[in-house]
């Protein structure tokens, strides 16, 4: 299991954010995340809405890998600014 704490940017929906952040943080290109639910985290600071998704990696994904995203990464740019 992998837990990624992500921020949803202005104009971004949670589904797009989880796909983008999973790639940026792990290098995994995953499609069709399954929305599990949300809850509002109450704090003294502004409240945060936590969204939960089920992501399934391809069966042939290696157990270990190294990933670095550079500013020139075309896929990262495309996921950040679709269309």
RAPE-V767212 format. One record per pair of residues at least 24 apart in sequence whose ideal C-beta (glycine too) atoms are under 8 Angstrom apart, sorted by the first residue. I is the first residue (numbers start at 1). J is the second residue. Records with the same first field share a line. If there is no record, write none. Layout:
I->J + J
This chain:
2->26 + 55
8->51
9->80
14->38 + 51 + 53
15->53
16->79 + 82
18->51 + 53 + 55
19->79
20->76 + 79 + 80
22->55
23->69 + 75 + 76 + 79
24->69 + 76 + 79
26->67
27->65 + 67 + 69
28->55 + 57 + 61
29->75
30->55 + 56 + 57
